[in-house]
Amino acid sequence: MSAAPKQSFSDTEITDLCAIAGIMIPASAAYAVPAADDATIMADVVASVGPDFDAVCDALGELSGLAGGSFAALDSARRSL
């Protein structure tokens, strides 16, 4: 019997996804909006991945490989390279 397909992100994947989102969409004081790594926004993103789940997991895995571990664990200077 094969294992059930993975249906949720690991804590590390969520942390890395938050780090990426925060870099891509920073907070704006001018528009009074939070960054994309805001907890409410990320909860919606994680819940809305749907059919793209496997592709997102693959991308996070590639990023983790390039980072030599968790992308979010890198300092800000290394994240921007």
FENSULJO-V583256 format. One record per run of one state. SS is the DSSP state (helix for helix, strand for strand, loop for the rest). FROM is the first residue (numbers start at 1). LEN is the number of residues. If there is no record, write none. Layout:
ss=SS from=FROM len=LEN
ss=SS from=FROM len=LEN
//
This chain:
ss=loop from=1 len=10
ss=helix from=11 len=14
ss=loop from=25 len=3
ss=strand from=28 len=1
ss=loop from=29 len=4
ss=strand from=33 len=1
ss=loop from=34 len=5
ss=helix from=39 len=10
ss=loop from=49 len=1
ss=helix from=50 len=18
ss=loop from=68 len=3
ss=helix from=71 len=3
ss=loop from=74 len=2
ss=helix from=76 len=4
ss=loop from=80 len=2
//
